[in-house]
């Protein structure tokens, strides 16, 4: 759902935004109030694009912001899109990550992962209502770092962006202890970026810029921004992520965990077994409140089917009122698929 996130997660943002004229353009050029360029401040150190120093900085930023590296130096990492001053849309994108916990929240969804188990709230409305699910992670690699969608640097690419036909580096400099790396997309790429976030017909020639702001010494990212420049030169910031390190567990995380753990008087045990009888077999049990919703994650989710027994011959509706074992087949045979559809149709007919 979230491997989201290679890169900074350029999430869908409705651009109901107020424009703001910047003193430093997203391409790194400093301008006065009339938009005329003026010399850069004396304390600014420009890094020549394409130089060995520039390539070295790119690599250092890439390495420093891998999650494993961040968690070696910090007890927690937070990425927050909840405070974007120019963004008038009610949008949230929030990550809290430690060595043991991964928490993600957006405008209508929240998830708390802890190893093989997770809690999720779905279809959250403005009154606080939601569907609550207890979950078991049955993937062959349950490491929460493997599903974290936060990643700033693209996987397998030591260049934050690529100079190609769609985008180019436009500035790199160090100022006031911060490293700035800026990128500009061409009209075609800008139109595509824009169209993924708002109706394409509203695109009117805006140019998309990206900006990473990192600590010049540690190379750890402090902020990520996306800007739009319209045909009149008016620049609007549309995405603003901020990073925080070594913060205590936020209240929102404690509250979500408490919401799931408060119902503990009447419980049942849900057991899930993946690919029984094979070398891929994984079995996990979770104690959950009576009547709860439960879900799971597994490898090959698009082809996964479930049965009530390891022989793949039984399937019944479960109401969550008593202990239950579920057997999950990630590589079903044709015979199993046929039997599954037959049993599923019987359940549907009984409901009707």
C-alpha positions as CSV (number, residue, x, y, z in Angstrom):
1,X,0.0,0.0,0.0
2,X,2.7,2.4,0.9
3,X,5.9,1.5,-0.7
4,X,5.1,4.7,-1.0
5,X,7.2,6.1,-0.8
6,X,10.2,5.6,-2.8
7,X,11.4,9.1,-2.6
8,X,9.8,11.7,-0.4
9,X,6.3,10.6,-1.2
10,X,5.1,13.3,-3.5
11,X,1.5,12.8,-2.2
12,X,-1.7,14.0,-3.8
13,X,-2.3,17.6,-2.7
14,X,-5.3,19.7,-3.8
15,X,-3.9,23.0,-4.8
16,X,-6.4,25.3,-3.0
17,X,-3.4,27.5,-2.2
18,X,-2.6,31.1,-1.6
19,X,0.4,32.3,-3.6
20,X,3.5,33.8,-1.9
21,X,6.3,35.7,-3.6
22,X,9.7,34.4,-2.4
23,X,13.0,36.2,-1.9
24,X,14.9,33.1,-3.0
25,X,13.4,31.5,-6.1
26,X,13.2,27.6,-6.1
27,X,15.9,27.6,-8.7
28,X,18.3,29.3,-6.2
29,X,18.3,32.8,-7.7
30,X,17.8,35.5,-5.2
31,X,15.3,38.3,-6.2
32,X,14.1,41.6,-4.8
33,X,10.5,42.6,-4.5
34,X,10.2,43.4,-8.2
35,X,11.5,40.0,-9.2
36,X,14.8,41.3,-10.4
37,X,17.8,39.1,-9.6
38,X,20.3,40.4,-7.1
39,X,23.7,38.9,-6.0
40,X,23.7,36.0,-3.6
41,X,24.5,36.8,0.1
42,X,28.2,36.8,1.0
43,X,27.7,33.8,3.3
44,X,26.4,31.5,0.5
45,X,28.7,28.9,-0.9
46,X,27.6,27.8,-4.4
47,X,28.5,24.2,-5.4
48,X,29.1,23.9,-9.1
49,X,26.6,21.5,-10.7
50,X,28.2,18.4,-12.1
51,X,31.4,18.9,-10.2
52,X,33.1,16.2,-8.0
53,X,32.0,18.1,-4.9
54,X,28.4,18.2,-6.1
55,X,28.4,14.4,-6.8
56,X,30.0,13.8,-3.4
57,X,27.3,15.8,-1.7
58,X,24.6,13.9,-3.5
59,X,26.1,10.6,-2.4
60,X,26.5,11.7,1.2
61,X,22.8,12.9,1.4
62,X,21.7,9.6,-0.1
63,X,23.7,7.5,2.5
64,X,22.8,9.7,5.5
65,X,19.1,9.5,4.9
66,X,18.7,5.8,4.7
67,X,16.4,4.8,7.5
68,X,18.9,2.3,9.0
69,X,21.5,5.1,9.2
70,X,19.1,7.6,10.7
71,X,18.0,5.1,13.4
72,X,21.7,4.3,14.3
73,X,22.0,7.9,15.4
74,X,18.5,8.8,16.5
75,X,15.9,7.3,18.8
76,X,13.1,8.4,16.5
77,X,12.4,10.0,13.1
78,X,9.3,12.1,12.3
79,X,8.3,13.4,8.9
80,X,5.4,15.8,9.0
81,X,3.2,17.5,6.4
82,X,0.6,18.7,8.9
83,X,2.0,22.2,9.1
84,X,2.2,23.6,5.5
85,X,1.4,27.3,6.0
86,X,0.5,28.0,2.3
87,X,-1.6,24.9,2.0
88,X,-5.3,25.6,2.6
89,X,-6.4,22.0,2.0
90,X,-7.0,19.8,5.1
91,X,-4.2,17.4,4.3
92,X,-2.1,15.3,6.6
93,X,0.9,13.1,6.0
94,X,2.7,12.1,9.1
95,X,5.3,9.4,10.0
96,X,6.8,8.5,13.3
97,X,9.4,5.8,13.1
98,X,11.6,4.1,15.7
99,X,13.5,0.8,15.7
100,X,10.4,-1.0,16.9
101,X,7.4,1.1,15.7
102,X,6.2,2.5,12.5
103,X,3.3,5.0,12.6
104,X,1.7,6.5,9.5
105,X,-1.3,8.9,9.3
106,X,-2.9,10.7,6.4
107,X,-6.3,12.5,6.2
108,X,-8.5,9.4,6.4
109,X,-6.2,6.6,7.5
110,X,-3.8,5.8,10.4
111,X,-1.7,2.8,11.0
112,X,0.5,1.6,13.9
113,X,3.0,-1.2,13.0
114,X,5.0,-3.2,15.5
115,X,6.8,-6.1,14.0
116,X,4.5,-8.9,13.0
117,X,1.4,-7.0,14.1
118,X,-0.3,-3.8,13.2
119,X,-3.4,-1.7,14.0
120,X,-5.2,0.4,11.4
121,X,-8.0,2.9,11.3
122,X,-9.7,3.3,8.0
123,X,-12.2,5.7,6.5
124,X,-11.7,8.2,9.3
125,X,-14.3,11.0,9.3
126,X,-14.2,14.5,10.7
127,X,-16.2,13.4,13.8
128,X,-13.5,10.8,14.6
129,X,-15.4,7.7,13.5
130,X,-13.5,5.0,11.7
131,X,-13.3,1.3,10.9
132,X,-10.7,-0.4,13.2
133,X,-8.7,-3.4,12.2
134,X,-6.3,-5.6,14.1
135,X,-3.6,-7.0,11.7
136,X,-1.0,-9.6,11.3
137,X,2.0,-9.1,9.1
138,X,2.7,-12.5,7.4
139,X,5.2,-11.2,4.8
140,X,8.4,-13.2,4.5
141,X,10.2,-10.0,5.5
142,X,8.2,-8.4,8.3
143,X,10.7,-5.7,9.0
144,X,8.9,-2.4,9.5
145,X,11.8,-0.6,7.8
146,X,10.9,-2.5,4.7
147,X,7.4,-1.0,4.5
148,X,8.2,2.5,5.6
149,X,7.2,4.8,2.9
150,X,9.1,7.8,4.0
151,X,12.3,7.4,2.0
152,X,13.8,10.6,0.8
153,X,16.4,9.2,-1.6
154,X,15.2,7.0,-4.4
155,X,16.0,3.4,-3.8
156,X,19.0,2.1,-5.8
157,X,19.8,5.6,-7.0
158,X,22.6,7.6,-5.4
159,X,21.4,10.8,-7.2
160,X,18.5,12.5,-5.6
161,X,17.3,13.4,-9.1
162,X,18.6,12.6,-12.5
163,X,19.6,15.1,-15.2
164,X,17.5,13.8,-18.1
165,X,15.0,14.9,-20.6
166,X,12.4,15.5,-17.9
167,X,14.2,17.2,-15.1
168,X,17.5,19.0,-14.3
169,X,19.5,20.2,-11.4
170,X,19.3,24.0,-11.1
171,X,21.1,24.9,-7.9
172,X,23.2,23.6,-5.1
173,X,24.6,25.7,-2.3
174,X,25.4,25.9,1.4
175,X,24.0,28.8,3.5
176,X,23.6,29.3,7.2
177,X,24.6,25.7,8.0
178,X,22.1,24.2,5.5
179,X,22.6,22.4,2.2
180,X,20.1,23.2,-0.6
181,X,19.7,21.0,-3.6
182,X,17.1,22.2,-6.2
183,X,15.6,20.6,-9.3
184,X,13.3,21.8,-12.1
185,X,11.0,19.7,-14.3
186,X,10.3,20.5,-17.9
187,X,6.8,21.4,-19.1
188,X,5.8,17.8,-20.0
189,X,7.0,16.4,-16.6
190,X,5.4,19.4,-14.8
191,X,2.1,18.7,-16.5
192,X,2.3,15.0,-15.5
193,X,3.2,15.9,-11.9
194,X,0.4,18.4,-11.7
195,X,-2.2,16.1,-13.3
196,X,-1.6,13.4,-10.7
197,X,-2.7,15.8,-8.0
198,X,-5.4,18.0,-9.4
199,X,-7.6,17.7,-12.6
200,X,-5.3,17.9,-15.6
201,X,-7.5,20.5,-17.3
202,X,-6.5,23.0,-14.6
203,X,-2.9,22.9,-15.7
204,X,-1.9,26.2,-17.1
205,X,1.8,26.0,-17.8
206,X,3.1,25.8,-14.2
207,X,6.7,24.7,-13.7
208,X,7.4,22.2,-10.8
209,X,10.5,22.7,-8.7
210,X,11.8,20.4,-5.9
211,X,14.0,21.4,-3.0
212,X,15.8,19.3,-0.4
213,X,17.1,21.1,2.6
214,X,19.7,19.2,4.6
215,X,22.0,19.8,7.5
216,X,25.3,20.8,5.9
217,X,27.3,18.8,8.4
218,X,25.3,15.6,9.0
219,X,23.6,15.7,5.6
220,X,20.4,14.7,7.3
221,X,17.3,16.1,5.6
222,X,15.5,18.8,7.5
223,X,12.9,19.8,5.0
224,X,11.5,19.0,1.5
225,X,9.5,21.4,-0.6
226,X,7.7,21.4,-4.0
227,X,7.0,24.7,-5.6
228,X,4.9,25.8,-8.6
229,X,5.9,28.8,-10.8
230,X,3.1,30.1,-13.0
231,X,3.5,31.9,-16.3
232,X,3.5,35.3,-14.5
233,X,6.4,34.2,-12.3
234,X,4.3,33.9,-9.1
235,X,5.7,31.0,-7.0
236,X,3.7,28.9,-4.6
237,X,4.9,26.3,-2.2
238,X,2.6,23.3,-2.5
239,X,4.3,20.5,-0.5
240,X,6.3,21.1,2.7
241,X,7.7,18.2,4.7
242,X,9.6,18.8,7.8
243,X,11.9,16.2,9.6
244,X,12.3,16.0,13.3
245,X,14.7,13.7,15.2
246,X,14.9,12.2,18.7
247,X,11.4,13.3,19.6
248,X,9.4,11.5,22.4
249,X,6.5,9.4,21.3
250,X,3.8,11.8,20.1
251,X,0.4,11.8,21.8
252,X,-1.4,10.8,18.6
253,X,0.6,7.6,18.6
254,X,-0.1,6.8,22.3
255,X,-3.8,7.5,21.7
256,X,-4.1,5.2,18.8
257,X,-2.3,2.3,20.6
258,X,-4.6,2.9,23.7
259,X,-7.7,2.8,21.5
260,X,-6.9,-0.7,20.4
261,X,-5.6,-2.0,23.7
262,X,-8.4,-0.8,25.9
263,X,-10.8,-3.6,24.9
264,X,-9.1,-6.5,26.7
265,X,-11.7,-8.1,29.0
266,X,-13.3,-10.5,26.4
267,X,-10.8,-11.7,23.9
268,X,-10.4,-14.5,21.3
269,X,-7.3,-15.8,19.5
270,X,-7.0,-15.4,15.7
271,X,-4.3,-17.7,14.1
272,X,-3.1,-17.3,10.6
273,X,-1.0,-19.8,8.7
274,X,0.6,-18.9,5.4
275,X,1.3,-21.7,2.9
276,X,0.9,-24.6,5.3
277,X,3.1,-27.6,4.7
278,X,5.6,-25.7,2.5
279,X,9.1,-24.2,3.2
280,X,7.3,-20.8,3.1
281,X,5.0,-21.6,6.0
282,X,4.6,-18.8,8.6
283,X,2.2,-19.1,11.5
284,X,1.2,-16.2,13.8
285,X,-1.5,-15.7,16.5
286,X,-3.0,-12.5,17.8
287,X,-5.2,-12.0,20.8
288,X,-8.0,-9.6,19.9
289,X,-11.3,-8.4,21.4
290,X,-14.4,-10.4,20.6
291,X,-16.2,-9.2,17.5
292,X,-13.1,-7.4,16.1
293,X,-12.2,-6.9,12.5
294,X,-8.9,-8.6,11.5
295,X,-6.8,-8.4,8.4
296,X,-3.4,-9.6,7.3
297,X,-0.6,-8.9,4.9
298,X,1.2,-11.6,2.9
299,X,3.5,-12.0,-0.1
300,X,1.7,-12.0,-3.5
301,X,-1.5,-10.3,-2.2
302,X,-3.1,-10.2,-5.6
303,X,-3.2,-14.0,-5.9
304,X,-3.8,-14.9,-2.2
305,X,-6.8,-17.0,-1.2
306,X,-7.9,-18.3,2.2
307,X,-9.5,-21.5,3.7
308,X,-10.5,-22.7,7.1
309,X,-8.2,-25.8,7.0
310,X,-4.8,-26.7,5.7
311,X,-6.3,-29.1,3.2
312,X,-8.0,-26.1,1.4
313,X,-11.4,-27.8,1.5
314,X,-13.4,-25.6,3.9
315,X,-14.4,-21.9,4.0
316,X,-17.1,-20.4,6.2
317,X,-18.0,-16.9,7.3
318,X,-16.4,-15.8,10.6
319,X,-18.2,-13.4,12.9
320,X,-15.3,-12.8,15.3
321,X,-17.0,-14.3,18.3
322,X,-14.7,-17.3,18.9
323,X,-11.2,-18.5,18.2
324,X,-10.4,-19.0,14.5
325,X,-7.6,-20.4,12.4
326,X,-7.2,-19.2,8.8
327,X,-5.0,-20.8,6.2
328,X,-3.6,-18.5,3.5
329,X,-2.3,-19.7,0.2
330,X,-0.1,-17.3,-1.7
331,X,0.5,-19.5,-4.7
332,X,-2.8,-21.4,-5.1
333,X,-3.3,-24.2,-7.6
334,X,-6.0,-24.1,-10.2
335,X,-8.0,-26.7,-8.2
336,X,-7.7,-24.5,-5.1
337,X,-8.8,-21.4,-7.0
338,X,-11.8,-23.2,-8.3
339,X,-12.8,-24.6,-4.9
340,X,-12.3,-21.2,-3.3
341,X,-14.7,-19.5,-5.8
342,X,-17.3,-22.2,-5.2
343,X,-17.2,-21.9,-1.4
344,X,-17.1,-18.1,-1.6
345,X,-20.3,-18.1,-3.8
346,X,-22.0,-20.3,-1.2
347,X,-21.2,-17.8,1.5
348,X,-22.6,-15.0,-0.6
349,X,-25.8,-16.9,-1.4
350,X,-26.3,-17.6,2.3
351,X,-26.0,-13.9,3.1
352,X,-28.5,-12.9,0.4
